[in-house]
Amino acid sequence: MKRSLEKVVGLLYRTSLSTVPHRSKFNSNFVQTVQSNVKLHYRPICIYSHVSQRNLHEPLPEDTVEHVPTFYDQYVFPQPPDVISEEEHSVVTQQVNECITEAQNQRLFAVVVYGSKHYKVTDLDLIRTTGYIDAEPGEKIRLEKVLLVGGKDFTIVGRPILKRSLAKVEAVVVEKTPGAKKIIQRYIKKKDFQRKYIYTPVHTVLRITCVEAYPGIE
């Protein structure tokens, strides 16, 4: 930095000699004034150029920082619910168990997971799943992954699935059938590459026969 400052002063000194009409009137005070002016415009920089200068300022106190409006202000984030006492919890579970016992003869619905897909089912519904299962047509199976079961007055939600003692969803295998053929074609231009495949998916059709919920919430 000191050498660069000397070069700037020398350059200004040579240019001033060429512009001053009478060299005899030029004195050494000019060099001091130029050097003082250069020092006024001098700003300290970091010795290492790769160190960022953004975090050198002191952060403002939290009281002086005002809210800056953003795009996400339009969304309302609800506060988490307050923790209830054990007495309130027992009252709620008792009411839900009573609703479940009263809805034994009603038509219930459930959300089940099969083949990485969700199905909302009720009694006598037909669903078509992807792939064959290890059961012959006419056999009865039980769908284990039940996400929720609900009725007219209640809904039981699992975290993530419900226990076997709380819900039961059964189905009957109706048929195993191939689906519509699909053509998969790959092509790369200017490479003389072209491939064509014919893919035939398979499906299993299930008939929902039973959707039940049992009182046993603790």
N, C-alpha and C positions, 0 to 999 in steps of 0.2 A: 504494500500500500504506500509506503514511503517513497519507493522508487517511482511508482506511477505518478505520485504527486510532484516529484521533482521534474518528471518529463513534461507534465502539464505546465508547470511554471516556466520551464525552459522554452516550451513552444510559445507561450504567451509573450515571453521576453523577446524572442526572435521576431514574432509578428509585430510587436510594438515598435521594434527598431526600424522595421521597414515602413511603418506608417507615420512615425514621428518625423517632421521635416528637419528639425535641427537636433542632431545627435548630441551636440555639446550640452544642450539643456536637459538631457535625460540623466537622471541620477538613480542611485540605488534604492531610493525609497519606493520606487515603482514595484520592485520585486517584492518588498514587504507588503505593500497594499494588495498585490495580486495573490500572494500567499495567504493573507488574511481573508480575502474574499473566497478563496478556494476552501478554506477551513470552515467558513460559514455554511457552504453548501455540502459539506462532508457529512454523510450519514453512516453510522457504524453498521456493518454487516457481519454476518456470522463467519467465523474463520473457515468452517467446513461448509462448502457449498451444497453438499447433499443433505444437510440438516434443514428440516422444514422451519419456516419462519411463522407459521400460522399460530402456533401454541405459545409464543413468547409473551403475549399480552396476558394480563391478569384477568381472570374471569369475573364477571359482574356478580354482585350479590343477588340472591334469589328475589329479594323484595323489589328490586328495580326492573326485573325482567317481566314484561307484560306478555299476555297470551297472544300468540300469532295465529290467526285463523288459517285452517288447513282444510283439505278436501274431506278429511275423515270426521269433521265436526257434525256432519249430517247423520252419522250413525250414533245411536244411543246404546251405550253399554250398560246393561242393568247391573245393579249391585248384587252380590251373592246374598242368598236368604240368611236370616238370622238362625242361629242354632236353637232348636226347640228343646224343651226339657223332656225327661223320660215319661212324665205323666201325659204330656201332649202326644208324644209318639205312641204310647199305648192306646190312647183314645182313637187316633187316626187308624192304626192297624186293626183295631176292633171293628171300626165302621167299614173298612174295606173288606174284611173277612165276612161281615154280615151281607154286604152287597154281593159277594161271590157266591155265598150259599143261596141267596134268593134268586140268582141268575143261572141256576143249574139247568133249568128247563128252557132257558132262552137261547137264542142263536147268537153265538159269539164269533169274533173274528180274531185272526192272528197274523203276524208277520214272521215268516220263516226264511231261512237262508238255505239255498241248495245250489251247488255248482257256482259259488261266488255271485249269486244273484238273489235279490229279495223278492218275495212273493207275498202279497196280501191275500189271504185265503179265508174262506168260511166253509160251512158244510155244503157238500155236493158240488164243489168247484172243480174244474178241470185245469190243470197246469201242464205245460210242456217244458221239460227240462232238456238240457243239452247233454248228450252222451248216454250210454247204456248203464244201467245199474245192475248190481248182482242180485237180481230177483226176477222171477218169471212172471208173465202176465197172470193176473188173478191172485197173486200173493199180497199180503198186507204188510206194510212197513210203517215205521214210526219216524217222523222227522224230529231229530233231536235239537237242532239249532233253532230255537224259538226266541225271537227278539222281544215280542210283546204279545199280550193277550188282552182283549178288551170286550166290553159289552155296552149296554145302554147307560149304566151308571158308574162304571169303573174302567180303569185301564192299568194293567200291570206292565211295567217296563223293566227289562232286564239290564244288567250291567256287566257284560254286554248281552248275555243270554240268560234265560230263566232256568231255574232248577227243574229237574224231572218231577219233583213232588208238587210243583205249582201249576204246570201246564202240560197238556198232552195233545199232540196233533198227529193223527193217523191218516194213511192214504192207501189206496189199492192201485197196483200197477195195471193199467188198462192195456197198453200196447207198447211195443218197441218198433219204431219205424224210421227209415231213412228220410232225410229232408230233401229240399230242392238242391240240385247241383249248382255249384258255384265255380266260375272260371277265374283262375288267378293267372294273370299274365304279367310278365316282366320284360322290359325292353330298355335298352341303353342305346341312345342315338350315336351314330358314327363309330360304333364298336362292333357292329354285326353280331349283336347279342339279342336273342329273343327266346323266351321260354313260356310255355303255356301248361298249366296244371288244371285238372278238373277235380274239385274237392266235393265230397258228398258228406254232409254232416248227418249225425244220427241223433234221434230224440227219443225220450221216454215220456209217455203221457200218464199222469197220475190223477186219480179221483180222490178228493178229500172226503173222508167219511166221518171224522170225529175231530172236534175242536172243543176242548174242555179246560176248565180252570178249577183249581182246588184251593180252599181256604187253608193257608198255612204260613201266612206272612208274619214274621216276627219283628 
